[in-house]
Amino acid sequence: MNLGSLIRKHRKDKKLTLKAVAEKARVSEGFLSQVENSVSSPSVDTLVNICNAIGINAGDLLNQVNSQENLVVVRKAEWEDIELPRTGFVTRRFLSPENRAVIDSAMLFLEPGREIPVRKNIKNGQEILCVLQGSLELVRGDQVVQLAEGDTVHFYANPAKQYIVNKGKTLAVVFWVGTL
């Protein structure tokens, strides 16, 4: 997780708004948003003001940035058996939410006849689906793309009109990657 993501996490954990923190830190909401989205970097003094406004120690925050894992390996033996709930799908992510700042990835397990909608609140996100087992259909508005085992598709997310559905007769296993 980067500095901006950690600031956002701590702000949200304390249920503080951008406006409240920005006012207390004496910065604009726009600038604070840019810091949280890693578009701008604050000076040391401004970082201390932002941290004080949130109620966290700037040194502790920087230590959290330095101690984050930069490499995560998930071995096949670590995957437990898949138990599908009544929703008919399971998503197994590789990283915790706080470590997903720019890109997200997961294994999707989808029963026949079940569907998964696109992620919520995604703007201009890109996604990649690679079918590892079975088949599925990607529906994006009027477009329908049939994907078989081994097929991969790269596309821009369309939250209003997008989902994937398993119309096959066996479990579909899909590797998914998406930008945030």
C-alpha atoms as one frame of an Amber mdcrd trajectory, in Angstrom:
protein
   0.000   0.000   0.000   1.271   3.450  -0.817   1.185   6.603   1.297  -2.021
   7.962  -0.257  -3.913   4.700   0.206  -2.839   4.538   3.849  -3.981   8.107
   4.473  -7.376   7.294   2.910  -7.668   4.078   4.944  -6.951   5.849   8.244
  -9.310   8.722   7.367 -12.124   6.319   6.510 -11.420   4.115   9.548 -11.996
   7.204  11.693 -15.116   8.071   9.640 -13.722  11.481   8.653 -14.689  13.256
   5.443 -12.234  14.703   2.953 -13.645  18.133   3.747 -13.160  17.806   7.508
  -9.571  16.587   7.233  -8.683  19.141   4.541 -10.012  22.028   6.636  -8.192
  20.896   9.764  -4.949  20.280   7.808  -5.292  23.639   6.016  -5.234  22.135
   2.499  -7.879  22.013  -0.205 -10.161  19.009  -0.584  -8.870  18.641  -4.133
  -5.262  18.460  -2.971  -6.088  15.934  -0.241  -7.927  13.821  -2.809  -4.874
  13.976  -5.084  -2.654  12.863  -2.184  -4.987   9.942  -1.391  -4.997   8.933
  -5.059  -1.192   9.259  -5.331  -1.442  12.059  -7.899   0.343  14.603  -5.657
   2.845  14.218  -2.834   2.601  16.424   0.248   5.555  18.240   1.749   6.720
  16.934   5.127   4.939  19.796   6.929   1.714  19.168   5.017   1.939  15.414
   5.682   2.287  16.113   9.406  -0.749  18.448   9.255  -2.818  15.821   7.423
  -1.803  13.130   9.915  -2.614  15.407  12.866  -6.016  16.158  11.325  -6.716
  12.428  11.096  -5.272  11.708  14.542  -2.343   9.517  13.505   1.405   9.890
  13.902   3.210  10.763  10.650   6.226   8.631  11.637   3.994   5.602  12.258
   2.339   6.159   8.886   5.707   6.239   7.098   6.760   3.071   8.940   3.594
   1.367   7.667   4.522   2.349   4.111   8.044   0.967   4.570   6.924  -2.299
   6.150   4.397  -3.280   3.481   4.949  -6.447   1.537   6.129  -5.832  -2.007
   5.866  -9.440  -3.107   3.094 -11.877  -2.265   3.215 -15.485  -3.415   0.163
 -17.730  -3.070   1.089 -21.385  -3.562  -1.409 -23.830  -5.027  -1.220 -25.882
  -1.828  -2.501 -22.866   0.137  -5.837 -22.818  -1.704  -8.524 -24.546   0.263
 -11.334 -26.514  -1.326 -13.891 -24.245  -2.892 -17.244 -24.231  -1.153 -19.735
 -22.246  -3.199 -22.392 -20.400  -1.177 -25.962 -20.059  -2.435 -24.849 -17.106
  -4.581 -23.127 -19.659  -6.809 -19.754 -17.917  -6.953 -16.642 -17.338  -4.896
 -13.977 -14.665  -5.351 -10.515 -15.423  -3.971  -8.414 -12.266  -3.900  -4.649
 -12.333  -3.580  -4.198  -9.149  -1.541  -6.045  -7.504   1.321  -8.072  -4.356
   0.461  -5.470  -2.002   1.890  -2.847  -3.438  -0.478  -5.000  -2.970  -3.589
  -4.263   0.646  -4.496  -3.940   0.579  -8.287  -4.684  -2.951  -9.430  -6.794
  -5.807  -8.109  -6.776  -9.491  -9.001  -8.657 -12.612  -8.042  -9.606 -16.138
  -8.948 -13.326 -16.383  -9.711 -15.216 -19.661  -9.313 -18.625 -19.570 -10.963
 -21.269 -22.333 -10.939 -23.270 -23.092 -14.103 -26.157 -20.636 -14.527 -24.683
 -18.011 -12.175 -23.457 -14.505 -12.949 -21.229 -11.847 -11.402 -21.788  -8.108
 -12.032 -18.968  -5.641 -12.610 -17.338  -4.012  -9.589 -19.143  -0.963  -8.243
 -17.802   2.603  -8.379 -15.236   1.894 -11.086 -14.524   4.725 -13.519 -12.399
   4.079 -16.604 -11.181   0.790 -15.140  -9.622  -1.848 -17.323 -10.153  -5.556
 -16.804  -8.657  -8.811 -18.005 -10.383 -12.180 -17.800  -8.571 -15.443 -18.545
 -10.696 -18.600 -18.487  -8.668 -21.355 -16.833 -11.428 -23.958 -16.727 -14.891
 -24.214 -18.272 -16.443 -21.370 -20.230 -18.307 -18.135 -19.667 -19.992 -15.246
 -21.383 -18.998 -11.596 -20.995 -21.994  -9.299 -21.496 -21.262  -5.580 -22.044
 -24.401  -3.775 -23.123 -25.300  -5.186 -26.560 -21.992  -7.045 -26.887 -21.817
 -10.701 -25.890 -18.430 -12.445 -25.978 -18.205 -16.229 -25.602 -15.031 -17.325
 -23.809 -13.772 -20.912 -23.658 -10.975 -22.461 -21.625  -7.733 -20.663 -22.456
  -9.422 -17.553 -23.896  -8.465 -14.121 -22.565 -10.194 -10.764 -23.013  -9.024
  -7.232 -22.120 -11.659  -4.461 -21.951 -12.718  -1.203 -20.327 -15.236  -1.709
 -17.527 -18.815  -0.610 -18.131 -20.464  -0.726 -14.672 -23.932   0.146 -15.957
 -24.189  -2.725 -18.438 -21.668  -5.445 -17.684 -21.569  -8.906 -16.116 -20.137
 -12.366 -16.668 -22.285 -15.497 -16.685 -21.485 -19.197 -16.743 -23.832 -20.735
 -19.315 -21.804 -23.953 -19.415 -22.464 -27.208 -17.598 -19.358 -27.203 -15.383
 -17.684 -24.889 -12.893 -15.919 -21.934 -14.554 -12.582 -20.886 -13.056 -11.366
 -17.479 -14.182  -8.298 -15.398 -13.423  -9.385 -11.752 -13.247  -7.291  -8.559
 -13.106  -8.716  -5.031 -12.912  -7.454  -1.501 -12.384  -9.027   0.649  -9.697
